[in-house]
Amino acid sequence: MDLRRAEEILGSFSNQCVLVVGDMMLDEYIWGRVSRISPEAPVIVVDADRQTCVPGGAANVVNNVCALGARASVVGVIGVDAAGQTLREALALQGAVVDGLAEDETRPTTRKTRIIAHSQQVVRVDHESRNMVGDAVGELLRKAVMKLAESATAILLSDYRKGVLTGALMAECAAVARKRGIPITGNLKPEALGEFGSLTVVTLNLLEASQASGLRHLHERSEFQAAGEMLLTKTGAEHVLITQGSEGLTLFHRADKANPTHIPAHPVEVYDVAGAGDTVISTLTLALAASASMAEAAMLANVAAAEAVKKVGVATVSTQEILSGMRAAK
């Protein structure tokens, strides 16, 4: 793809609105120092200096969509607690429409608390429920999807197995996308894969593809090909995109299973791969909404991921950074 075509697609991102449906989380960080051992037990004592909170999980996908210049609306679940209010406010601050956040009195807002001492993570504490949401909350989510999809140009499913993306809700999202003629993408965990009405594309990393296909040696070409074909059948998707880190991306097509499209990774100095999958699915979805071909969308997602891993921590990228990455690779 030449730069002019990339500029055309990326320039259309500001006209797009992605409906993100999935497991919204709050990532909390407690930063401190260690100078002693506790007299109560043989554990270190962290003297806390500061605390920060950022959107995580599907909420980080929302961050990525907004950072790319598009609009986002969200459908997910929060608890009736301070963490839920913090998450709602953080997403609204990014410009996202948060009307689709349903409050559930029976579960906490998913919150992952990481304690960092001298730049080293000491421990992580998870506050969450992994049970599927109840019928009443599920109905609220369904109604929110129906309403917010009216102004969406794409639907993105972001699954972390925290109970929001039930089979029924995914099928509903797929039906709505089909009816409106808009792309629907899914970054789904292996346990969530199934035929939900033919998603446009499902993305998985190499480990997830191995788990979902039951094939262990995906470094072998024959098994990798078999896994891709198997996942097309299992998901019912039109395309399956497998990310392979330094090996790039491979796109399998339902219409031509025997001939996948491989896109080599951009050679960059990698600092942190955290959150790169969210960057891939966000860029891919927006490009498809902007009428890019599947191959063009995957190419842009590949460049976006390369720009993201150059940064320390969970990071977002801009359309200008994607263009700069393309120019640098020429």
C-alpha positions in Angstrom: 0.0 0.0 0.0 1.4 3.4 -0.9 1.4 6.4 1.4 -1.3 8.2 -0.5 -3.7 5.3 0.0 -2.7 5.1 3.7 -3.4 8.8 4.2 -6.8 8.4 2.6 -7.8 5.6 4.9 -6.3 7.1 8.1 -7.9 10.5 7.2 -11.3 8.9 7.3 -10.8 7.7 10.9 -12.3 10.9 12.2 -15.6 10.1 10.5 -15.9 6.7 12.2 -17.7 5.7 15.4 -16.8 2.3 16.9 -19.1 0.5 19.3 -16.9 -1.4 21.7 -18.6 -4.2 23.6 -16.7 -6.1 26.2 -15.1 -6.4 29.6 -14.3 -2.9 30.9 -11.6 -2.8 33.6 -9.7 -0.3 35.7 -6.0 -0.7 35.9 -4.7 0.7 39.2 -1.0 1.2 40.0 0.4 1.8 43.5 4.0 3.2 43.2 6.4 3.0 46.1 9.7 2.1 47.6 11.0 -0.9 49.6 13.3 -0.3 52.6 12.4 -3.0 55.1 10.9 -6.5 55.8 7.6 -6.7 57.7 7.9 -7.8 61.4 4.6 -9.6 61.0 5.6 -12.0 58.2 8.7 -12.5 55.9 7.4 -10.1 53.2 8.6 -6.7 52.0 6.9 -3.5 53.0 6.2 -1.1 50.2 6.0 2.6 51.2 3.5 4.0 48.8 4.3 7.3 47.1 1.5 7.7 44.6 -1.4 5.9 43.0 -2.6 6.1 39.3 -5.6 4.6 37.5 -6.1 4.1 33.7 -8.7 2.3 31.7 -7.9 -1.4 31.0 -9.2 -4.4 29.1 -11.9 -3.4 26.7 -11.7 0.2 28.1 -8.1 0.3 26.7 -9.5 -0.5 23.3 -11.7 2.5 23.7 -8.6 4.6 24.5 -6.9 3.3 21.3 -10.0 4.2 19.2 -10.1 7.7 20.6 -6.3 8.2 20.2 -6.7 7.3 16.5 -9.1 10.3 16.1 -12.4 8.4 16.0 -15.4 8.4 18.2 -16.3 5.5 20.5 -19.3 4.3 22.4 -19.1 1.5 25.0 -21.3 -1.3 26.2 -20.1 -3.1 29.3 -20.6 -3.7 33.0 -19.3 -1.8 36.1 -20.1 -2.3 39.8 -21.8 0.2 42.1 -18.5 1.3 43.5 -15.8 4.0 43.3 -13.8 2.1 40.7 -16.8 2.0 38.4 -17.3 5.8 38.7 -13.6 6.4 38.1 -13.8 4.2 35.0 -16.9 5.9 33.7 -15.3 9.4 34.2 -12.0 8.3 32.5 -13.8 7.0 29.4 -16.0 10.1 29.2 -12.9 12.3 29.5 -11.6 10.5 26.3 -14.8 11.5 24.6 -16.5 8.1 24.6 -20.2 7.7 24.9 -20.7 5.8 28.2 -24.5 5.4 28.2 -24.1 1.7 27.6 -22.2 1.0 30.9 -24.6 -1.0 33.0 -24.3 -1.1 36.8 -24.5 -4.5 38.4 -25.0 -4.5 42.2 -23.9 -8.2 42.4 -20.3 -7.7 41.2 -17.5 -5.3 41.6 -16.0 -3.3 38.8 -13.1 -5.4 37.4 -10.0 -3.7 38.9 -6.4 -4.9 38.7 -4.2 -3.4 41.3 -0.5 -3.6 40.6 2.0 -2.7 43.3 5.2 -1.3 41.9 8.4 -0.9 43.9 11.5 0.7 42.3 10.0 0.1 38.8 9.5 -3.6 39.6 6.0 -5.1 39.9 5.8 -6.8 43.3 2.3 -8.2 43.3 -1.0 -7.9 41.5 -4.4 -8.0 43.2 -7.5 -8.7 41.2 -11.0 -7.5 42.2 -13.4 -9.2 39.9 -16.2 -11.6 39.1 -15.8 -14.1 36.2 -19.4 -15.2 36.3 -21.6 -14.5 33.3 -23.9 -11.6 33.8 -27.4 -12.3 34.9 -30.5 -12.1 32.7 -31.5 -8.6 33.8 -28.1 -7.0 33.2 -27.8 -9.0 30.0 -31.0 -7.4 28.7 -29.7 -3.9 29.6 -26.6 -4.7 27.5 -28.7 -6.0 24.6 -30.8 -2.8 24.6 -27.7 -0.7 24.7 -26.2 -2.5 21.7 -29.4 -1.9 19.7 -29.4 1.8 20.5 -25.8 2.6 20.2 -25.3 0.6 17.0 -27.6 3.0 15.2 -24.7 5.6 15.0 -21.8 3.1 14.8 -19.8 2.4 11.6 -18.3 -0.7 13.2 -18.7 -3.0 16.2 -15.7 -4.3 18.1 -16.0 -7.2 20.6 -13.2 -7.2 23.3 -13.3 -10.3 25.5 -11.4 -11.0 28.7 -13.7 -13.7 30.0 -15.2 -11.6 32.8 -18.8 -12.4 31.9 -20.0 -9.7 29.6 -19.6 -11.3 26.2 -22.1 -14.1 26.5 -22.9 -16.2 23.3 -26.3 -14.5 23.1 -24.9 -11.0 23.3 -22.2 -11.8 20.6 -24.9 -13.3 18.4 -27.0 -10.1 18.9 -24.0 -7.9 18.0 -23.3 -9.9 14.8 -27.0 -9.8 13.8 -27.1 -6.0 14.2 -23.8 -5.6 12.3 -25.2 -7.7 9.4 -28.5 -5.8 9.3 -26.7 -2.4 9.2 -24.0 -3.7 6.8 -21.1 -2.6 9.0 -17.9 -4.6 9.9 -17.8 -6.5 13.2 -14.5 -7.6 14.7 -13.6 -9.7 17.7 -10.5 -9.9 19.9 -11.8 -13.1 21.6 -10.3 -15.5 24.1 -10.2 -19.2 22.9 -13.1 -20.1 25.3 -15.4 -17.6 23.6 -14.9 -18.8 20.0 -17.9 -20.1 18.2 -20.2 -19.4 15.3 -21.9 -16.2 16.3 -23.2 -15.2 12.9 -20.0 -14.7 10.9 -17.9 -12.0 12.3 -15.9 -10.0 9.8 -12.6 -10.9 11.4 -11.4 -12.5 14.6 -7.9 -11.8 16.0 -5.8 -14.0 18.2 -2.2 -14.2 19.2 -0.1 -17.3 18.5 -0.7 -18.8 22.0 -4.4 -18.2 21.7 -4.5 -19.8 18.2 -2.7 -22.8 19.6 -5.1 -23.2 22.5 -8.2 -22.7 20.3 -7.1 -25.1 17.6 -5.6 -27.7 19.9 -2.4 -27.7 17.8 0.8 -27.2 19.8 3.5 -26.7 17.2 2.4 -23.7 15.2 6.0 -22.8 14.3 5.6 -25.7 11.7 4.1 -24.4 8.5 1.7 -27.4 8.1 0.3 -27.0 11.6 0.0 -23.2 11.3 -2.0 -23.6 8.1 -4.2 -26.3 9.7 -4.8 -24.1 12.7 -5.9 -21.2 10.5 -8.3 -23.3 8.5 -9.7 -24.9 11.7 -10.3 -21.5 13.3 -12.1 -20.2 10.2 -14.5 -23.2 10.6 -14.7 -22.8 14.4 -15.4 -19.1 14.5 -17.6 -18.8 11.4 -15.7 -15.6 10.6 -14.9 -14.3 7.2 -11.2 -13.9 8.2 -8.9 -14.9 11.1 -5.9 -12.8 11.9 -3.1 -14.4 13.9 -0.5 -12.1 15.4 3.0 -13.6 15.7 5.0 -10.9 17.4 8.3 -10.4 15.6 7.1 -12.6 12.8 4.3 -10.3 11.9 0.7 -11.1 11.1 -1.0 -13.8 9.0 -4.5 -13.3 7.6 -6.6 -16.4 6.8 -9.6 -16.0 4.4 -12.8 -18.1 4.3 -13.1 -17.5 0.6 -9.6 -18.8 0.0 -8.5 -20.9 2.9 -5.4 -22.4 1.2 -3.8 -19.0 0.5 -3.4 -16.9 3.7 -1.8 -13.4 3.5 1.3 -12.9 5.5 2.5 -9.4 6.5 6.0 -9.3 8.0 6.6 -7.3 11.1 8.1 -3.8 10.9 11.6 -3.9 12.2 11.7 -1.7 15.3 13.3 -1.7 18.7 10.8 -3.3 21.0 10.4 -1.9 24.5 7.1 -3.2 25.7 4.5 -5.5 23.9 1.8 -4.8 26.5 -1.4 -3.6 24.9 -0.2 -4.2 21.3 -3.2 -6.5 20.7 -5.6 -3.7 21.6 -3.8 -1.4 19.1 -4.1 -4.1 16.4 -7.8 -4.6 16.8 -8.6 -0.9 17.1 -6.6 0.1 13.9 -8.0 -2.9 12.0 -11.6 -2.1 12.9 -11.3 1.6 12.0 -9.6 0.8 8.7 -12.4 -1.6 7.8 -15.0 1.0 8.8 -13.2 3.5 6.5 -13.7 1.1 3.6 -10.2 -0.4 3.5 -9.8 -3.9 2.1 -9.0 -6.6 4.7 -5.3 -6.7 3.5 -5.0 -2.9 3.7 -6.5 -2.9 7.2 -4.1 -5.6 8.4 -1.1 -3.7 6.9 -2.1 -0.6 8.8 -2.7 -2.6 12.0 0.8 -4.1 11.6 2.4 -0.7 11.4 0.4 0.6 14.4 1.5 -2.4 16.5 5.1 -1.6 15.6 4.7 1.9 16.8 3.0 0.8 20.0 5.7 -1.6 21.1 8.3 1.2 20.8 6.8 2.8 23.9 7.1 1.7 27.5 3.9 0.5 29.1 0.4 0.1 27.6 0.4 2.8 24.9 -1.8 4.2 22.2 -0.7 5.5 18.8 -1.9 8.3 16.5 -2.6 8.2 12.8 0.4 10.5 12.3 2.6 8.0 14.1 1.4 5.2 11.8 2.2 7.4 8.8 5.6 8.2 10.2 6.2 4.5 10.7 5.3 3.8 7.1 7.6 6.5 5.8 10.5 5.2 7.9 10.0 1.7 6.4 10.2 2.9 2.8 
